[in-house]
Amino acid sequence: MDLLELIFTLLGAAVVVYYGGKLALFSRMLFPKWYFPLSKTFFTSMGEWAVVTGASEGIGRAYAFALADRGMNVVIMSRTKATLEKVAEEIGETTGRRVKVIVADFSEENIFREIEEELKDLNIGVLVNNVGVLPTFVPCKFLESEELDKTITKVINCNVKTLCKVREFLNKGVIINVASGIASFPFPLYTLYAASKVFVERFSQGLQAEYRDSGIIIQAVAPFGVSTRMAGFQKTNMVTLLPEYFVQKSLQYVRAGDKINGTVCHTLLNSALQKYSNILNFPHFLMFIY
């Protein structure tokens, strides 16, 4: 075997090993019950109660139902009392679990002392930080946002500060922080919202590294399309999923690492966008079509 043939053989072997490794890693997403098995008592073994913020509708509501269905009592939080009470009634009737309602507007200041008082006697094992605010559904440039100072404060309080403060309520078990797929790359016209979701990811990953040895699981879940009010209740398809379906799938990967996209299709979409965003110059592409 001459030198050139040896080089090409080694190069071919390296390619096979590289892509074989990536295929092996991806196969874990196809078979979560094999790679990330969860016992039927996994969640209840963490504690008696689950706390879900932003639980009046959409992804938060789906998490509340899913965790109650797995045997947990749930605390649901949002700013709309009537909607929360309806959700609580539905969860109780469907699952037989206890539900505690806490009305809280996370965009406001100085609300956490009251929440802490409400939660202090509960054995909390799961915390889902889902609450978040989109400054505007209509795309716009950052400096063109209406009442910019108020918008900045609202987004920071709801999407950033809440994440930090409610972390104090749980020292064991599982913390799921709902981020967004758009945090994977710069996303103009939704710049403030996307940046706040980058914080969710990095904060979650940093905390998991800090507290890994204590046995706590901290995971950022970064979905792409989910048919919720924030997404304009888009029609469901292979990428845009019902919140109930997305949550049921994402809970299978709770032991899969400090960041997941929740489902196979969203993982594939994230991989494709990561690979081709630099080629397309994604931020400039978005501004062009805008």
N, C-alpha and C positions, 0 to 999 in steps of 0.2 A: 504494500500500500504506500503510494507516494505521499508527499507532504500535503499537496492540494486535496487529495482524496480524504486524508485524515482530517483536515480542517473542516471540510464539508460534512463529514460524518459526525464530528463533534458538534458542529453547528446544528445539524438536524436533530441530534440527541437532545441538545439544550432546548430547542423549540418544543420537542415532544414532552420533555419534562415540565417546561413552563406551562404549556397549555393543558397538559394532563393534570397538573396541580390545580389550575384554575377550574377545570371541569370537576375535579374531586371536591373542591370547596363549594362550587355551585350545587353539586348533587345533594349537599346537606339541606339546601332549601327545598329540594323536591321530596325529601323524606324526613321531615322534622321529628316524627314520632320515633325514628330510629336514632337520629343523631342528638336530639334534644328531648329525651323522654321526660314526661311530667306525670307524676302519680296523680290519682284522682283526688288526693288530699293535699296536693302541693300548695295551693293557695291558702286553704284553711289552716295548714300547718304553720303558716307565717303569722297568723293572727286571726282574730274573730271578725274584724271590720276592715272594709276597703273604703277609701276616701277618693271620690272622683270630683274634680272641679270641671266647670263647664258642662254639667251633666243634664241640662234640661232638654237637649236635642243633639242630633248628629252623633259624632264619634264618642263624646262623653256619655251620652245616654246609652249607647251600645255597650260601652265598657261597664257601666253600672249594671245593666241587665246580665251581661256575660259573667261578671264576678258573682252576682247573686245566684245565678244558675249553677255556679261552681261551689255554692254552699256558704258564701260570705254574706254577712250583713253589710249594708252599704250606707255611707254618708254621701249625699249628693248636694253639690253646691252650685249655685248660679244666682243671677240677680232677679229672676222672675219667679216670685213665690207661687203663683197659681200654676205655672207650668211644672215647677218642681213637685208640687203636691200631687199633680196628676201623674207624673212619672213615678213618684213614690207609691201611689195607689196601684199602678199597673205592675210594678215590680213585686209588691206584696202579694197581689192576687195571683201572679204568674209563678212565682218561685217560693212563696211562703216565708221569705226572709224579712228581717226587720230593716226598716229604712228610716234614716234620720235626715231631715231637711235643714240646711243652713242657707239662708239668703245672704248673698254677699256680692257686691259689685267690686270686682278686682281692679277696675280702672281707678278706683278712689284710693285715697290715702288712709292710713291708720285703721285698718279693718282686721288686722291679724290677731290682736290681743283678744278680741271677742271670739274669733274662731278657735284660738287656742283654748279658751275657757270651755267652749262647747265640746272640744275633743279630748280634754285632759284625762277623763276616766275611761276612755275606750282603748281596747287592745287592738291597735291598728297594725295590720300586716301588709297591706297593699295601698300605695298612693298613686293615683293617676292624675298627672298635671296636664289637663287638656284645655283649660281655659285659654283663650287667645282672642285678639281683636285684629281685624283687617281694617286699616284706616279708611280705605275707600274701595268699593268693588270696581269702580271705573278706574282704569289705569291713568296715572298722572305722574308728572315729574315731581320730585321731592319738594322743591321750593314753591310749587304751585298748589300744594295741599291747603285746604281751607283750615283756618285757625291752626297754623302749623305748630305753635308752641303747645297748645292744648292736645293736639294729635300726638306729638312726641311724648308728652307726659302720660297720656292714656296708654300708648303702646308699651312704654317702658314699665309702667305699673302693672299692666295686665300680662304682658308676654315675657317680661324679664324679672321684675321684682317679686312677683307671685311665686315664680319658680324657686327663687332663693329662700323666701320666707317659709313656704309650706314644707320645704325640705326639713325644717327644724322639728316637724311634728312626727317624724318617723326615724327611728334609729336601728331598725331591723326590717327584714322582709324584702319587698320589691317596690321600686319606684319606677314608674313608666312616665317619661316626659314626651309629650306629643310635639314633634317638630314638623318639618315639611320637606318634601322633595326639592322644593325650589331653593332650599338652603345649600344645595350641592354646587351652585355656581352663581355668579352675580346675576341678579334679576331686576333690570331696570324697570321703572314705572311702578314697581311694588318694592322699592328699595328698602324702606324702613321695615316693612313686614318681613321681608326675606332676611334682612340683617338680624332681626330679633330671633328668627328661627335658627340662624347660625349660632347664636348664643346658646339656645336650648341644646343643640348638639354638643358643642364644646364643653359647656357646663356639665352636662350629663357624663361625657367621657372622662373629664377631669375628676369628677366626684367618684366615678367607678374605680379609677386608678387609686384614689386616696383611701377608699373604704373597702376595697376588694377583700382584704384580709379579715374584715369584720363579718363577712358572710352576706352582706347586703348586695342585692342586685339592682343596679341603676342602668336604665336603658333608654336611649332616645329612639323613638319610632317616627320615621320620616316618610309619610305616605305621599303619593302623587295625587291622582284623581280619586276623590271620594265625594259622592253626591250628598252634599250638605248645603245648608243655607249660605255659608261662607263661599261655597263654590257655585252658587246660583242654582242649586238642585239640578245639575246637569244630568242628562239622560245617561243611564248606566250602560257600560260596554266592557270590553276586555280590560281597559285601563281605569275607567271611572267606575268605582265599585260602591255598592251599598255600604253604609257604615257598619251594619251588623255583620256583613260578610267579612269586611276588612278586619274588624276587631277579633272575630272568631279565629281567623287565620293568624293574625299577628300574635295572639296569645300563645300559639304553638311554638313561637320562637323566643320566648321570654328568657331562655337560657342560651341564646345564640350569640351573645356579645353585647357590647355597649352601644351599638347602633344597628338598626335594621330598617328595611323599607316596608316590612310587614307581610308582603305577599310575593309570590314568584314573579308575577307580571311587573310589579313595581320595582323589584330587584333588577330584572332585565332592563327595564326602562332607565333606571339609574345608571347601570353599567354602560348602556349605549350613549346616554347623554354625557357621561364623564369622558367617554372615549372620543366623541366627535364634537364636543363643545368647543375645544380649542381650534379644531379645523374650521368649524362654522363661524368662529368668533361670536359665540352665542349672544352676549349682550348687544353687540352691534347689529346682529341679525334681528333681535327683538325690536330694536329701535327702528330698523329699516321697515319692517312690516307694520309698525305702528304709524 
